[in-house]
C-alpha cells in the first residue's frame, strides 16, 4: 500500500512539474454592433503539427438571439487553408477571427452538408463573460480583469441592415472531436455506448499523448480538454480564441456544457485532417498538461494556465492466467462526479481487453482498493468472481463502477478519492460449480447451535468436492423442521424467484435516510458469486409480509406525566443486535445453482 501511495504521489508530482506554456494578451475587441456585411478579416488555426495558419473571413451578417447574447455572426471562409481542408472542420472551433486587428469572436459552427465554407462565429463579448464566472472547483474565484468594451451595445440600436433573417435553426455547432487513444475495438465500442447519454461521440486516435516540446498557448494554437490521461487518453481538441493573464478562452461553443468543471487543459499536435461530404475534422493528440479547464458554457470553454485539475489516479493490473503474464496500466481521470465512475470502469475494461487480446469465455477474479476519506478506515476493499461465455470483462467492471458511483454520489459531502487500484486475474477456463447435495452432519440440533453441513459441489469438468460449511442455527429459531436453502451468492432465493414470477416488484426503493456509511456497508456485505449461502427458506407469503410497510410500535404510557415506563426504556436501549441473516462460505468457484436441505430444531427444555 505504501508503494502504491508513493507511486500515486509521484504521478501527481510529474503533472505539477510539467513546463508551463507562454502566455499572450487579448487584443482590442470588436462587438457585433460595429460589424457590417462585407467586412474582411482573418482567422487563425492549426491544420498540421503546431504551426498556426490563417484563412480569410468575410462577414455576411448577424443573427439575432436572446437579450443576454450578442447573437451569432455569419461569415464566409476562404483561402488556401480552406481549399486544403475542404471547408470549415470540426476542431477549428475556437479559431479567433480578427477584423482590422480587433478580435471579433471564434469560429464555432457551420453547414458541412450544405455549404462547408459558410461558418458561424460566436461573438467575443459572450465568451469573455466566462472569465468572470465563479469557480467553485477551487478555493477562490478567478481573479477579475478589466477588459475594454466587454459590454454589448443595445441590440435595438443596432443597424438593421447588418441583421439577416433566418429560421430558428441557424446552423450546427462544430462538434469538438473527442479523440480516444489506446483503446481496443471492443473497448472503443463500449466507450461509445457509455458516453452516448452525455452526448459525447469519440473518434479513434492513433496516439495516446503527443511527445513534443511545450507549445505556446496563444490565439490560434490547438488546445485539448482532456478527461483521461496516461496509458489511455480521452480528449477533445479545439482551438484557442484568447489568452490574458494566464486565462484562456477556446472552442466558441460548449464541450459538455456542464458549467463549472474540472478537466485537464493540454496543448495539442494536429496530425492531419479528414473531410467527407457530410463531415470533416482534425485528427490530433493532446500533449503537455498546461492548466485546468474550469468553465464549460454555451459560448465557450475557459480555464487557467499553471493550475491543474483534481484527479483520480487509477492503476489496473491484469494477469492472463493462460500465458502467466501481467500487464499494468496507469492513468489519471479528471474528477467529474458524473463521469468518473463511467470513465474508470471503461478504462478497466480496456485494460482487460488489451491484455488478453481475445474474445470469448473466461473467468475473472477482481479485487480493488479505493482510498477515500468517505470509506471506513480510509480504504474501500472488495473482491468477487465472474464468469461469462462471451465477454467476461463486461461483468468484471460492474462493482468497480458501483463502488465509485456510490462515493461520487455522496449526498453529504464531496468525496475525496485519493486513488483506485484494481487487480484482475483472467482465466480462459470455466470456473463454475454446481451444488449436488447438502447434508447436515446431524439432523437434530438446538437453537443457537453450530452444525457443519457437507456441501458436495461438482466443478465444471472437474471431480466432485465436498466442503464442510458451518451453519449456526438462529437463537430464536422455533422448534420443528427448518428447511434450509443452499445457493450461490450471485443467485436470488427461491422465494424471491417465485415472487418475481408472480409479478411482485422486489426492487428496493431508494432510502433517502441512509447515510453513506450505511450504503457502503450494504455494498460490502453483498453476497459474492463464489460464495455458498446457507439461509433458512422463507415462503413467498412470509416474504410479502416482511416487505410490507411496518407500523410503528405502540409505546405504553404510565399514568404519571405521560412518561415512558422504565421497563420500556430499558427494552429499547438494550435491544440486542440482529443475528446474521445467512451463512457465507467462500470457494474457488462461481456457484450456479440452488438446493435444499433440512434440520430438526429441538424444543427448548
C-alpha positions as CSV (number, residue, x, y, z in Angstrom):
1,X,0.0,0.0,0.0
2,X,2.8,2.4,0.9
3,X,4.5,1.7,-2.5
4,X,1.2,2.4,-4.3
5,X,0.7,5.7,-2.4
6,X,4.2,6.8,-3.3
7,X,3.5,6.0,-7.0
8,X,0.3,8.0,-6.9
9,X,2.1,11.0,-5.4
10,X,4.8,10.7,-7.9
11,X,2.3,10.8,-10.8
12,X,0.8,14.0,-9.4
13,X,4.2,15.5,-8.9
14,X,5.1,14.8,-12.6
15,X,2.0,16.7,-13.6
16,X,2.8,19.6,-11.4
17,X,6.3,19.8,-12.7
18,X,5.3,19.9,-16.4
19,X,6.5,23.1,-18.1
20,X,4.1,25.9,-18.3
21,X,3.4,27.5,-21.7
22,X,4.0,31.1,-22.5
23,X,1.0,33.5,-22.4
24,X,-0.1,36.4,-24.5
25,X,-2.6,39.3,-24.1
26,X,-6.0,39.7,-25.6
27,X,-6.2,42.5,-28.3
28,X,-8.9,45.1,-28.5
29,X,-12.2,43.6,-29.4
30,X,-14.9,44.5,-31.9
31,X,-18.6,43.9,-30.9
32,X,-21.4,42.9,-33.2
33,X,-22.9,46.4,-33.4
34,X,-19.7,47.5,-35.1
35,X,-19.9,44.9,-37.8
36,X,-21.0,45.5,-41.4
37,X,-21.7,42.9,-44.1
38,X,-18.7,42.7,-46.5
39,X,-16.0,43.4,-43.8
40,X,-12.9,41.4,-44.5
41,X,-10.7,39.7,-41.9
42,X,-8.7,36.6,-41.0
43,X,-8.9,33.6,-38.7
44,X,-6.2,31.6,-37.1
45,X,-5.9,27.8,-36.7
46,X,-3.6,24.8,-36.9
47,X,-4.1,22.2,-39.6
48,X,-0.7,20.4,-39.3
49,X,1.6,20.0,-36.3
50,X,1.6,23.0,-34.1
51,X,2.2,25.8,-36.7
52,X,-0.6,28.4,-36.8
53,X,-2.0,29.2,-40.2
54,X,-4.5,31.8,-41.3
55,X,-7.5,31.8,-43.6
56,X,-9.7,34.6,-44.9
57,X,-13.1,35.6,-43.4
58,X,-15.9,37.8,-44.9
59,X,-18.7,38.9,-42.6
60,X,-22.2,38.1,-44.0
61,X,-24.3,39.4,-41.2
62,X,-25.5,38.9,-37.6
63,X,-28.3,36.5,-36.5
64,X,-30.4,37.8,-33.6
65,X,-30.7,35.7,-30.4
66,X,-31.7,36.2,-26.8
67,X,-31.5,39.5,-24.9
68,X,-28.4,38.3,-23.0
69,X,-26.4,37.4,-26.1
70,X,-24.7,39.3,-28.9
71,X,-26.2,36.7,-31.3
72,X,-24.3,34.8,-33.9
73,X,-22.2,36.1,-36.7
74,X,-22.4,34.6,-40.2
75,X,-19.3,34.6,-42.3
76,X,-17.6,33.0,-45.3
77,X,-14.3,31.3,-45.1
78,X,-11.8,31.1,-48.0
79,X,-8.1,30.9,-48.8
80,X,-5.6,28.2,-49.4
81,X,-6.1,26.7,-45.9
82,X,-9.8,26.2,-46.6
83,X,-9.1,24.9,-50.0
84,X,-6.8,22.3,-48.5
85,X,-9.2,21.2,-45.7
86,X,-12.3,21.2,-48.0
87,X,-14.1,23.7,-45.7
88,X,-14.5,24.5,-42.1
89,X,-13.8,21.4,-40.0
90,X,-14.6,20.1,-36.5
91,X,-11.5,21.1,-34.4
92,X,-11.4,24.6,-36.0
93,X,-13.9,25.6,-33.3
94,X,-12.4,28.4,-31.3
95,X,-10.4,29.8,-34.2
96,X,-10.1,33.5,-33.4
97,X,-11.5,35.9,-36.1
98,X,-9.9,39.4,-36.5
99,X,-11.1,42.4,-38.4
100,X,-8.7,45.4,-38.6
101,X,-6.6,43.7,-35.9
102,X,-9.6,43.6,-33.5
103,X,-10.9,40.3,-32.0
104,X,-14.5,39.6,-33.2
105,X,-15.1,36.1,-31.9
106,X,-14.5,32.4,-32.5
107,X,-15.5,30.1,-35.4
108,X,-18.0,27.7,-33.8
109,X,-20.3,26.2,-36.4
110,X,-21.4,25.7,-39.9
111,X,-23.3,23.7,-42.5
112,X,-21.0,21.0,-43.7
113,X,-23.7,19.1,-45.6
114,X,-24.9,22.3,-47.3
115,X,-22.0,24.8,-47.6
116,X,-18.8,23.8,-46.0
117,X,-17.3,27.3,-46.3
118,X,-20.1,29.3,-44.6
119,X,-19.5,29.4,-40.8
120,X,-20.9,30.7,-37.6
121,X,-18.8,32.9,-35.3
122,X,-19.5,33.2,-31.5
123,X,-19.0,36.9,-30.5
124,X,-16.1,37.5,-28.2
125,X,-18.3,39.6,-25.8
126,X,-20.3,36.4,-25.0
127,X,-17.1,34.4,-24.5
128,X,-15.4,36.9,-22.2
129,X,-18.2,36.5,-19.6
130,X,-16.8,33.1,-18.7
131,X,-13.7,34.7,-17.1
132,X,-16.0,36.5,-14.6
133,X,-17.9,33.4,-13.6
134,X,-17.3,31.8,-10.1
135,X,-15.1,28.8,-9.9
136,X,-16.5,26.6,-7.1
137,X,-14.0,23.9,-8.0
138,X,-11.2,25.8,-6.3
139,X,-10.8,27.7,-3.1
140,X,-11.2,31.2,-4.6
141,X,-12.7,32.7,-7.6
142,X,-10.8,33.6,-10.8
143,X,-9.2,37.0,-10.5
144,X,-11.4,39.6,-12.1
145,X,-9.9,41.6,-15.0
146,X,-10.8,44.9,-16.7
147,X,-11.1,44.5,-20.4
148,X,-12.3,47.3,-22.7
149,X,-15.6,47.2,-24.5
150,X,-16.9,43.9,-23.0
151,X,-20.4,45.2,-22.6
152,X,-22.5,44.8,-25.7
153,X,-24.4,47.7,-27.2
154,X,-28.2,47.9,-27.1
155,X,-29.5,45.4,-29.7
156,X,-32.4,47.7,-30.6
157,X,-30.0,50.4,-31.6
158,X,-28.0,48.1,-33.9
159,X,-28.1,48.8,-37.6
160,X,-30.9,46.7,-39.1
161,X,-29.0,46.4,-42.4
162,X,-26.5,44.1,-40.8
163,X,-29.0,41.7,-39.5
164,X,-30.2,38.7,-41.6
165,X,-33.5,36.9,-41.2
166,X,-33.1,33.2,-40.5
167,X,-35.1,30.3,-39.2
168,X,-34.7,29.2,-35.6
169,X,-32.1,26.5,-36.7
170,X,-29.3,28.7,-37.9
171,X,-26.6,26.1,-38.2
172,X,-24.8,23.4,-36.4
173,X,-22.0,23.7,-33.9
174,X,-18.7,22.3,-34.9
175,X,-18.8,19.2,-32.6
176,X,-15.4,19.1,-31.0
177,X,-13.7,15.8,-31.8
178,X,-13.3,13.6,-28.7
179,X,-10.1,11.7,-29.5
180,X,-9.9,8.3,-27.9
181,X,-6.4,6.7,-27.9
182,X,-5.1,3.4,-26.7
183,X,-8.5,1.6,-26.9
184,X,-9.1,-1.9,-28.4
185,X,-12.1,-2.2,-30.8
186,X,-14.3,-3.8,-28.1
187,X,-13.3,-1.1,-25.5
188,X,-13.9,1.7,-28.1
189,X,-17.4,0.3,-28.8
190,X,-18.1,0.2,-25.0
191,X,-16.8,3.8,-24.6
192,X,-19.1,5.0,-27.4
193,X,-22.1,3.3,-25.8
194,X,-21.3,4.6,-22.3
195,X,-20.7,8.2,-23.5
196,X,-23.9,8.4,-25.5
197,X,-26.0,9.6,-22.6
198,X,-23.6,12.5,-22.2
199,X,-23.9,13.4,-26.0
200,X,-20.2,12.6,-26.5
201,X,-19.0,10.9,-29.7
202,X,-15.4,9.5,-29.6
203,X,-13.2,9.2,-32.6
204,X,-10.4,6.6,-32.6
205,X,-6.9,8.3,-32.5
206,X,-3.6,6.8,-33.2
207,X,-1.5,8.4,-30.4
208,X,-2.1,8.4,-26.7
209,X,-0.2,11.6,-25.9
210,X,1.9,13.6,-28.2
211,X,5.6,13.6,-27.4
212,X,6.6,17.1,-28.3
213,X,8.0,20.2,-26.7
214,X,5.6,22.5,-24.9
215,X,3.7,24.8,-27.3
216,X,2.9,28.4,-26.6
217,X,-0.8,28.7,-25.7
218,X,-1.8,31.6,-27.9
219,X,-4.8,32.5,-30.1
220,X,-5.0,30.0,-33.0
221,X,-3.0,27.3,-31.3
222,X,-4.6,23.9,-30.7
223,X,-5.8,23.0,-27.2
224,X,-7.1,19.9,-25.5
225,X,-9.8,19.4,-22.9
226,X,-8.7,16.1,-21.5
227,X,-10.8,13.7,-19.4
228,X,-8.3,10.7,-19.2
229,X,-4.6,11.0,-19.3
230,X,-1.9,8.3,-19.1
231,X,-1.7,4.9,-20.8
232,X,-5.1,5.7,-22.4
233,X,-6.3,9.1,-23.4
234,X,-9.7,10.8,-23.9
235,X,-9.6,14.4,-25.0
236,X,-11.5,17.0,-27.1
237,X,-9.3,19.1,-29.3
238,X,-10.2,22.6,-30.5
239,X,-8.6,26.0,-30.9
240,X,-7.6,28.8,-28.6
241,X,-9.5,32.1,-29.0
242,X,-7.9,34.4,-26.5
243,X,-5.4,34.4,-23.7
244,X,-4.8,37.0,-21.0
245,X,-3.1,37.0,-17.6
246,X,-3.0,33.2,-17.6
247,X,-6.7,32.8,-18.5
248,X,-7.7,31.0,-21.7
249,X,-10.9,31.0,-23.9
250,X,-11.4,28.3,-26.5
251,X,-13.8,26.4,-28.7
252,X,-16.5,29.1,-29.1
253,X,-19.1,26.6,-28.0
254,X,-19.5,24.1,-25.1
255,X,-17.7,20.8,-24.8
256,X,-20.2,19.1,-22.5
257,X,-21.9,22.3,-21.2
258,X,-21.5,21.2,-17.6
259,X,-20.8,24.7,-16.2
260,X,-18.1,24.8,-13.6
261,X,-15.9,21.9,-14.5
262,X,-12.6,20.2,-13.8
263,X,-10.7,19.0,-16.9
264,X,-7.1,18.9,-18.0
265,X,-6.0,21.7,-20.3
266,X,-3.3,20.5,-22.7
267,X,-1.5,21.7,-25.7
268,X,-2.1,19.5,-28.8
269,X,-0.5,18.4,-32.0
270,X,-2.5,18.1,-35.2
271,X,-1.6,15.0,-37.2
272,X,-3.8,15.5,-40.2
273,X,-7.3,16.5,-41.3
274,X,-10.1,14.3,-42.7
275,X,-13.0,15.6,-44.8
276,X,-16.1,14.0,-46.4
277,X,-19.4,15.0,-47.9
278,X,-21.1,15.4,-44.5
279,X,-18.4,15.8,-42.0
280,X,-14.7,16.7,-41.5
281,X,-12.4,17.1,-38.5
282,X,-8.9,17.5,-37.4
283,X,-7.0,14.4,-36.2
284,X,-4.8,15.3,-33.3
285,X,-3.3,14.2,-30.0
286,X,-3.1,16.0,-26.7
287,X,0.3,16.8,-25.4
288,X,1.6,18.5,-22.3
289,X,-0.7,19.4,-19.4
290,X,-0.6,23.1,-19.1
291,X,-3.6,24.0,-16.9
292,X,-7.2,23.4,-16.0
293,X,-10.5,23.8,-17.9
294,X,-12.9,25.2,-15.2
295,X,-15.8,26.6,-17.3
296,X,-17.8,24.7,-19.9
297,X,-20.6,27.0,-21.1
298,X,-22.7,27.7,-24.2
299,X,-20.4,30.3,-25.6
300,X,-17.0,28.7,-24.9
301,X,-14.8,26.8,-22.6
302,X,-12.4,28.6,-20.3
303,X,-9.5,27.8,-18.0
304,X,-6.3,28.8,-16.3
305,X,-2.7,28.1,-17.1
306,X,-0.4,26.7,-14.5
307,X,-3.2,25.3,-12.2
308,X,-4.1,21.7,-12.5
309,X,-7.4,19.7,-12.0
310,X,-8.3,17.4,-9.2
311,X,-7.7,13.8,-10.5
312,X,-8.3,10.2,-9.6
313,X,-5.1,8.1,-10.1
314,X,-6.1,4.7,-11.5
315,X,-3.9,1.7,-11.7
316,X,-5.0,-1.5,-13.2
317,X,-3.0,-4.8,-13.1
318,X,-4.3,-7.6,-15.3
319,X,-2.9,-11.1,-15.2
320,X,-3.7,-13.5,-18.1
321,X,-3.5,-16.9,-16.4
322,X,-3.4,-18.7,-19.8
323,X,0.1,-17.2,-20.5
324,X,1.0,-16.3,-16.9
325,X,1.7,-12.7,-18.0
326,X,0.8,-9.5,-16.1
327,X,0.4,-6.0,-17.6
328,X,0.0,-2.8,-15.6
329,X,-1.8,0.4,-16.8
330,X,-1.7,3.8,-15.1
331,X,-3.8,6.8,-15.8
332,X,-5.3,9.9,-14.3
333,X,-9.0,10.7,-14.6
334,X,-10.2,14.2,-14.3
335,X,-12.5,14.2,-11.3
336,X,-16.0,14.8,-12.5
337,X,-18.7,13.3,-10.2
338,X,-21.0,12.3,-13.1
339,X,-18.3,10.9,-15.4
340,X,-15.7,9.4,-13.0
341,X,-17.4,6.0,-12.4
342,X,-18.2,5.5,-16.1
343,X,-14.7,6.5,-17.3
344,X,-12.9,4.4,-14.6
345,X,-14.9,1.3,-15.4
346,X,-14.4,1.7,-19.1
347,X,-10.6,2.1,-18.6
348,X,-10.6,-1.1,-16.5
349,X,-12.4,-3.0,-19.3
350,X,-9.9,-1.6,-21.8
351,X,-7.1,-2.8,-19.7
352,X,-8.6,-6.3,-19.6
353,X,-9.3,-6.5,-23.3
354,X,-5.8,-5.2,-24.2
355,X,-4.1,-7.8,-22.0
356,X,-6.0,-11.0,-23.0
357,X,-6.3,-9.9,-26.7
358,X,-9.2,-12.2,-27.4
359,X,-13.0,-12.5,-27.2
360,X,-14.9,-15.4,-25.8
361,X,-15.5,-17.1,-22.5
362,X,-13.5,-16.5,-19.3
363,X,-13.5,-16.4,-15.5
364,X,-12.3,-13.2,-13.8
365,X,-11.3,-12.7,-10.2
366,X,-11.4,-9.0,-9.5
367,X,-10.2,-7.2,-6.4
368,X,-9.9,-3.5,-5.9
369,X,-9.0,-0.9,-3.3
370,X,-10.3,2.7,-3.3
371,X,-8.5,5.2,-1.0
372,X,-11.1,7.8,0.1
373,X,-12.0,10.0,3.0
374,X,-15.5,8.6,2.7
375,X,-14.6,5.0,3.1
376,X,-14.4,3.4,6.6
377,X,-10.8,3.5,7.7
378,X,-9.9,5.4,4.5
379,X,-10.0,2.3,2.2
380,X,-12.8,0.5,0.5
381,X,-11.9,-3.1,-0.4
382,X,-13.9,-5.6,-2.4
383,X,-13.4,-8.8,-4.4
384,X,-15.6,-11.0,-6.5
385,X,-15.5,-13.6,-9.3
386,X,-17.3,-13.6,-12.6
387,X,-17.9,-16.0,-15.5
388,X,-19.3,-15.2,-18.9
389,X,-19.3,-17.3,-22.1
390,X,-19.0,-14.3,-24.4
391,X,-17.1,-11.4,-22.7
392,X,-16.2,-11.7,-19.0
393,X,-14.7,-8.2,-19.0
394,X,-18.2,-6.6,-19.2
395,X,-19.2,-8.3,-15.9
396,X,-15.8,-7.8,-14.2
397,X,-16.1,-4.0,-14.2
398,X,-19.6,-3.9,-12.6
399,X,-18.6,-3.5,-8.9
400,X,-15.8,-1.1,-9.7
401,X,-18.4,1.2,-11.3
402,X,-20.8,0.6,-8.5
403,X,-18.3,1.5,-5.7
404,X,-17.2,4.7,-7.5
405,X,-20.7,5.6,-8.2
406,X,-21.6,5.3,-4.5
407,X,-18.7,7.5,-3.5
408,X,-19.2,10.1,-6.2
409,X,-22.9,10.2,-5.4
410,X,-22.3,11.1,-1.7
411,X,-25.2,13.4,-0.8
412,X,-23.5,14.6,2.4
413,X,-20.1,16.0,1.2
414,X,-17.9,16.0,-1.9
415,X,-15.8,12.8,-1.7
416,X,-12.1,12.9,-1.9
417,X,-10.9,9.9,-3.9
418,X,-7.1,9.6,-3.5
419,X,-6.5,6.5,-5.7
420,X,-8.1,3.5,-7.2
421,X,-6.2,0.2,-7.6
422,X,-7.7,-2.7,-9.5
423,X,-6.3,-6.3,-9.8
424,X,-7.8,-8.7,-12.3
425,X,-6.9,-12.3,-12.9
426,X,-8.4,-13.7,-16.1
427,X,-8.6,-17.5,-16.8
428,X,-9.9,-18.7,-20.1
429,X,-11.2,-21.9,-18.4
430,X,-14.6,-22.0,-16.8
431,X,-14.5,-21.8,-13.0
432,X,-18.1,-22.6,-12.2
433,X,-19.6,-25.3,-9.9
434,X,-23.0,-26.8,-9.2
435,X,-24.2,-27.9,-5.8
436,X,-25.1,-31.7,-5.9
437,X,-26.3,-32.1,-2.4
438,X,-26.1,-30.6,1.1
439,X,-26.3,-32.9,4.1
440,X,-26.1,-31.8,7.8
441,X,-23.7,-33.8,9.9
442,X,-26.6,-34.3,12.3
443,X,-30.3,-33.9,11.7
444,X,-31.4,-32.8,15.2
445,X,-29.9,-29.6,16.6
446,X,-30.7,-26.9,19.2
447,X,-31.4,-23.3,18.6
448,X,-28.1,-21.3,18.7
449,X,-26.1,-24.5,17.9
450,X,-23.5,-24.7,15.2
451,X,-23.7,-27.6,12.8
452,X,-21.5,-28.5,9.8
453,X,-23.2,-29.1,6.5
454,X,-21.4,-31.3,4.0
455,X,-21.9,-29.5,0.6
456,X,-21.0,-31.6,-2.4
457,X,-20.1,-29.5,-5.4
458,X,-19.3,-30.5,-9.0
459,X,-16.9,-28.1,-10.7
460,X,-17.2,-27.8,-14.4
461,X,-15.3,-30.7,-16.0
462,X,-13.6,-31.5,-12.6
463,X,-14.1,-34.1,-9.9
464,X,-16.7,-33.6,-7.2
465,X,-15.5,-31.8,-4.0
466,X,-17.1,-32.0,-0.5
467,X,-16.9,-28.8,1.6
468,X,-17.8,-28.6,5.3
469,X,-19.8,-25.4,5.7
470,X,-20.5,-24.3,9.3
471,X,-24.1,-23.1,9.9
472,X,-25.3,-21.6,13.1
473,X,-29.0,-22.1,14.0
474,X,-30.6,-18.8,15.0
475,X,-31.1,-18.5,18.7
476,X,-34.7,-17.5,18.2
477,X,-35.4,-20.4,15.8
478,X,-38.7,-22.1,16.6
479,X,-38.8,-25.8,17.3
480,X,-39.6,-28.2,14.5
481,X,-38.4,-28.8,10.9
482,X,-36.4,-26.0,9.4
483,X,-35.9,-26.0,5.6
484,X,-32.5,-24.6,4.6
485,X,-31.7,-23.2,1.2
486,X,-28.1,-23.7,-0.1
487,X,-27.3,-21.5,-3.1
488,X,-24.6,-19.5,-4.9
489,X,-24.1,-15.9,-3.7
490,X,-25.0,-14.5,-7.0
491,X,-28.4,-16.1,-7.1
492,X,-31.6,-14.9,-5.5
493,X,-33.6,-17.2,-3.2
494,X,-36.4,-19.5,-4.4
495,X,-38.9,-17.4,-2.6
496,X,-37.8,-14.2,-4.4
497,X,-37.8,-16.1,-7.7
498,X,-41.4,-17.3,-7.1
499,X,-42.5,-13.8,-6.2
500,X,-40.9,-12.3,-9.4
501,X,-42.7,-15.0,-11.4
502,X,-46.0,-13.9,-9.7
503,X,-45.4,-10.3,-10.7
504,X,-44.2,-8.9,-7.4
505,X,-41.8,-5.9,-7.7
506,X,-38.9,-6.7,-5.4
507,X,-36.7,-3.8,-6.4
508,X,-35.9,-1.8,-3.3
509,X,-36.8,1.8,-3.3
510,X,-34.0,4.2,-2.5
511,X,-33.9,5.1,1.1
512,X,-33.0,8.8,1.4
513,X,-32.4,8.4,5.1
514,X,-29.4,6.1,4.7
515,X,-26.0,7.5,5.5
516,X,-23.1,7.0,3.2
517,X,-21.6,4.6,5.8
518,X,-24.8,2.5,5.7
519,X,-24.8,2.4,1.9
520,X,-21.1,1.4,1.8
521,X,-21.7,-1.3,4.4
522,X,-24.6,-2.8,2.3
523,X,-22.4,-2.8,-0.8
524,X,-19.5,-4.6,1.0
525,X,-21.9,-7.1,2.6
526,X,-23.5,-8.0,-0.7
527,X,-23.1,-11.8,-1.4
528,X,-20.4,-12.8,-3.8
529,X,-20.7,-15.0,-6.8
530,X,-18.1,-17.5,-5.4
531,X,-19.8,-17.8,-2.0
532,X,-22.1,-20.6,-0.8
533,X,-25.0,-19.1,1.1
534,X,-27.0,-21.1,3.6
535,X,-30.2,-19.5,4.8
536,X,-33.5,-20.6,6.2
537,X,-36.0,-20.8,3.4
538,X,-38.8,-18.2,3.6
539,X,-42.2,-18.7,2.0
540,X,-43.4,-16.1,-0.5
541,X,-46.2,-15.2,1.9
542,X,-43.7,-14.5,4.7
543,X,-41.5,-12.5,2.4
544,X,-44.5,-10.4,1.3
545,X,-45.2,-9.7,5.0
546,X,-41.6,-8.8,5.5
547,X,-41.5,-6.3,2.6
548,X,-44.8,-4.7,3.6
549,X,-44.7,-1.3,5.4
550,X,-44.3,-1.9,9.1
551,X,-46.4,0.1,11.6
552,X,-44.6,2.0,14.3
553,X,-44.6,0.1,17.6
554,X,-47.1,1.2,20.2
555,X,-45.4,2.7,23.3
556,X,-47.2,2.2,26.6
557,X,-47.6,5.2,28.8
558,X,-47.6,5.4,32.5
559,X,-50.3,7.2,34.4
560,X,-47.8,9.8,35.8
561,X,-46.9,12.7,33.5
562,X,-47.4,10.5,30.3
563,X,-43.7,9.4,30.6
564,X,-42.5,6.1,29.2
565,X,-42.0,3.4,31.7
566,X,-38.5,2.5,32.9
567,X,-39.1,-1.0,31.6
568,X,-40.0,0.2,28.1
569,X,-36.9,2.4,28.1
570,X,-34.7,-0.4,29.2
571,X,-36.1,-2.7,26.4
572,X,-35.4,-0.1,23.7
573,X,-31.9,0.7,24.9
574,X,-30.7,-2.9,25.4
575,X,-32.1,-4.2,22.2
576,X,-29.7,-7.0,21.0
577,X,-28.0,-6.7,17.7
578,X,-29.7,-8.7,14.9
579,X,-28.2,-12.1,14.1
580,X,-26.7,-12.6,10.6
581,X,-29.4,-13.5,8.1
582,X,-27.3,-16.2,6.5
583,X,-24.0,-18.1,6.4
584,X,-21.4,-17.2,3.8
585,X,-18.7,-19.6,2.7
586,X,-16.1,-18.6,0.1
587,X,-15.0,-21.0,-2.6
588,X,-12.7,-21.0,-5.7
589,X,-15.7,-21.4,-8.0
590,X,-18.8,-19.4,-9.1
591,X,-21.7,-21.4,-7.6
592,X,-24.5,-21.5,-10.2
593,X,-27.5,-23.3,-8.6
594,X,-29.7,-23.8,-5.5
595,X,-30.5,-26.9,-3.4
596,X,-32.5,-27.5,-0.2
597,X,-31.9,-29.5,2.9
598,X,-33.5,-29.6,6.4
599,X,-32.7,-29.9,10.1
600,X,-34.9,-30.6,13.1
601,X,-34.7,-28.0,15.8
602,X,-35.3,-29.4,19.2
603,X,-37.7,-27.7,21.5
604,X,-36.3,-25.8,24.5
605,X,-36.4,-27.8,27.7
